[in-house]
Amino acid sequence: MSAQQIEYSFEVYEKSFTNAAVWSVEAITPFPAVSIGDRFNHLGLDIAWGKTASEEEEYRVVDIDHVFSDTGGKLAHKTRVKLMLTHRNQEY
């Protein structure tokens, strides 16, 4: 039995997973683990995000969702993260 290749995707959301992703990327290798409370470096995503964090703000991961699918023999793992703009000194 040979292992099937898995397609990986990573999507960033604001407020709700039912909205369209703010940003996404695909890869043939897994993405690093993400945890709730992680700081998300948004540099380079300001155009997609539509707003820039101030010096006193940062984006934090507030929810994570994993979606697995097998359609037509094509395996996929999608990691979806929801971000929130927080004050830098806020305990999370």
Phi and psi restraints in degrees (value plus and minus 20) as a CYANA .aco file:
   2 SER   PHI    -119.8   -79.8
   2 SER   PSI     127.9   167.9
   3 ALA   PHI     -96.2   -56.2
   3 ALA   PSI     120.5   160.5
   4 GLN   PHI    -104.8   -64.8
   4 GLN   PSI     125.2   165.2
   5 GLN   PHI     -93.6   -53.6
   5 GLN   PSI     120.2   160.2
   6 ILE   PHI    -129.5   -89.5
   6 ILE   PSI     115.7   155.7
   7 GLU   PHI    -113.2   -73.2
   7 GLU   PSI     114.6   154.6
   8 TYR   PHI    -133.8   -93.8
   8 TYR   PSI     123.1   163.1
   9 SER   PHI    -159.2  -119.2
   9 SER   PSI     132.4   172.4
  10 PHE   PHI    -151.3  -111.3
  10 PHE   PSI     103.3   143.3
  11 GLU   PHI    -144.1  -104.1
  11 GLU   PSI     121.6   161.6
  12 VAL   PHI    -132.5   -92.5
  12 VAL   PSI     111.8   151.8
  13 TYR   PHI    -146.4  -106.4
  13 TYR   PSI     138.2   178.2
  14 GLU   PHI    -143.0  -103.0
  14 GLU   PSI     112.6   152.6
  15 LYS   PHI      54.1    94.1
  15 LYS   PSI     -67.8   -27.8
  16 SER   PHI    -175.4  -135.4
  16 SER   PSI     125.0   165.0
  17 PHE   PHI     -93.6   -53.6
  17 PHE   PSI     -32.4     7.6
  18 THR   PHI     -99.2   -59.2
  18 THR   PSI     -37.6     2.4
  19 ASN   PHI     -97.8   -57.8
  19 ASN   PSI     148.1   188.1
  20 ALA   PHI     -89.3   -49.3
  20 ALA   PSI     127.6   167.6
  21 ALA   PHI     -83.2   -43.2
  21 ALA   PSI     122.1   162.1
  22 VAL   PHI     -95.3   -55.3
  22 VAL   PSI     -55.2   -15.2
  23 TRP   PHI    -175.0  -135.0
  23 TRP   PSI     127.2   167.2
  24 SER   PHI    -171.2  -131.2
  24 SER   PSI     138.0   178.0
  25 VAL   PHI    -169.3  -129.3
  25 VAL   PSI     131.3   171.3
  26 GLU   PHI    -140.5  -100.5
  26 GLU   PSI     134.4   174.4
  27 ALA   PHI    -173.9  -133.9
  27 ALA   PSI     146.3   186.3
  28 ILE   PHI    -121.3   -81.3
  28 ILE   PSI     -19.6    20.4
  29 THR   PHI    -143.4  -103.4
  29 THR   PSI     133.8   173.8
  30 PRO   PHI     -84.1   -44.1
  30 PRO   PSI     132.0   172.0
  31 PHE   PHI    -106.3   -66.3
  31 PHE   PSI     135.7   175.7
  32 PRO   PHI     -80.0   -40.0
  32 PRO   PSI     136.5   176.5
  33 ALA   PHI     -84.3   -44.3
  33 ALA   PSI     125.2   165.2
  34 VAL   PHI    -145.6  -105.6
  34 VAL   PSI     120.7   160.7
  35 SER   PHI    -144.8  -104.8
  35 SER   PSI     132.5   172.5
  36 ILE   PHI     -80.8   -40.8
  36 ILE   PSI     114.7   154.7
  37 GLY   PHI      77.1   117.1
  37 GLY   PSI     -34.9     5.1
  38 ASP   PHI     -80.5   -40.5
  38 ASP   PSI     123.5   163.5
  39 ARG   PHI     -99.2   -59.2
  39 ARG   PSI     115.2   155.2
  40 PHE   PHI    -130.3   -90.3
  40 PHE   PSI      95.1   135.1
  41 ASN   PHI     -96.2   -56.2
  41 ASN   PSI      89.4   129.4
  42 HIS   PHI    -112.2   -72.2
  42 HIS   PSI     -18.3    21.7
  43 LEU   PHI     -75.3   -35.3
  43 LEU   PSI     112.9   152.9
  44 GLY   PHI      71.6   111.6
  44 GLY   PSI     -32.5     7.5
  45 LEU   PHI    -125.9   -85.9
  45 LEU   PSI     -16.4    23.6
  46 ASP   PHI     -76.6   -36.6
  46 ASP   PSI     -57.5   -17.5
  47 ILE   PHI     -84.3   -44.3
  47 ILE   PSI     -64.9   -24.9
  48 ALA   PHI     -89.8   -49.8
  48 ALA   PSI     -58.8   -18.8
  49 TRP   PHI     -93.1   -53.1
  49 TRP   PSI     -54.8   -14.8
  50 GLY   PHI      69.9   109.9
  50 GLY   PSI     -23.9    16.1
  51 LYS   PHI    -173.2  -133.2
  51 LYS   PSI     134.3   174.3
  52 THR   PHI    -130.3   -90.3
  52 THR   PSI     117.9   157.9
  53 ALA   PHI     -94.1   -54.1
  53 ALA   PSI     121.6   161.6
  54 SER   PHI     -98.1   -58.1
  54 SER   PSI     157.6   197.6
  55 GLU   PHI     -79.2   -39.2
  55 GLU   PSI     -48.5    -8.5
  56 GLU   PHI    -113.8   -73.8
  56 GLU   PSI     -18.9    21.1
  57 GLU   PHI    -138.3   -98.3
  57 GLU   PSI     140.3   180.3
  58 GLU   PHI    -175.9  -135.9
  58 GLU   PSI     138.4   178.4
  59 TYR   PHI    -111.9   -71.9
  59 TYR   PSI     117.2   157.2
  60 ARG   PHI    -143.6  -103.6
  60 ARG   PSI     126.3   166.3
  61 VAL   PHI     -96.3   -56.3
  61 VAL   PSI     102.9   142.9
  62 VAL   PHI    -133.2   -93.2
  62 VAL   PSI     -32.7     7.3
  63 ASP   PHI    -179.0  -139.0
  63 ASP   PSI     128.2   168.2
  64 ILE   PHI    -154.0  -114.0
  64 ILE   PSI     119.0   159.0
  65 ASP   PHI    -156.1  -116.1
  65 ASP   PSI     115.0   155.0
  66 HIS   PHI    -133.8   -93.8
  66 HIS   PSI     113.0   153.0
  67 VAL   PHI    -142.0  -102.0
  67 VAL   PSI     104.2   144.2
  68 PHE   PHI    -133.1   -93.1
  68 PHE   PSI     118.6   158.6
  69 SER   PHI    -164.0  -124.0
  69 SER   PSI     134.3   174.3
  70 ASP   PHI    -158.5  -118.5
  70 ASP   PSI      73.1   113.1
  71 THR   PHI    -135.1   -95.1
  71 THR   PSI      99.1   139.1
  72 GLY   PHI      40.0    80.0
  72 GLY   PSI      15.4    55.4
  73 GLY   PHI      57.7    97.7
  73 GLY   PSI     -11.9    28.1
  74 LYS   PHI    -124.3   -84.3
  74 LYS   PSI      91.4   131.4
  75 LEU   PHI    -106.1   -66.1
  75 LEU   PSI     120.8   160.8
  76 ALA   PHI    -163.1  -123.1
  76 ALA   PSI     125.8   165.8
  77 HIS   PHI    -149.8  -109.8
  77 HIS   PSI      96.4   136.4
  78 LYS   PHI    -130.8   -90.8
  78 LYS   PSI     105.0   145.0
  79 THR   PHI    -122.5   -82.5
  79 THR   PSI     104.4   144.4
  80 ARG   PHI    -136.7   -96.7
  80 ARG   PSI     109.3   149.3
  81 VAL   PHI    -140.8  -100.8
  81 VAL   PSI     120.9   160.9
  82 LYS   PHI    -126.6   -86.6
  82 LYS   PSI     111.2   151.2
  83 LEU   PHI    -131.1   -91.1
  83 LEU   PSI     136.1   176.1
  84 MET   PHI    -157.7  -117.7
  84 MET   PSI     119.0   159.0
  85 LEU   PHI     -99.6   -59.6
  85 LEU   PSI     103.3   143.3
  86 THR   PHI    -147.3  -107.3
  86 THR   PSI     145.0   185.0
  87 HIS   PHI     -95.9   -55.9
  87 HIS   PSI     119.5   159.5
  88 ARG   PHI     -76.1   -36.1
  88 ARG   PSI     -54.6   -14.6
  89 ASN   PHI    -110.0   -70.0
  89 ASN   PSI     -19.0    21.0
  90 GLN   PHI     -89.9   -49.9
  90 GLN   PSI     110.5   150.5
  91 GLU   PHI     -95.0   -55.0
  91 GLU   PSI     116.1   156.1
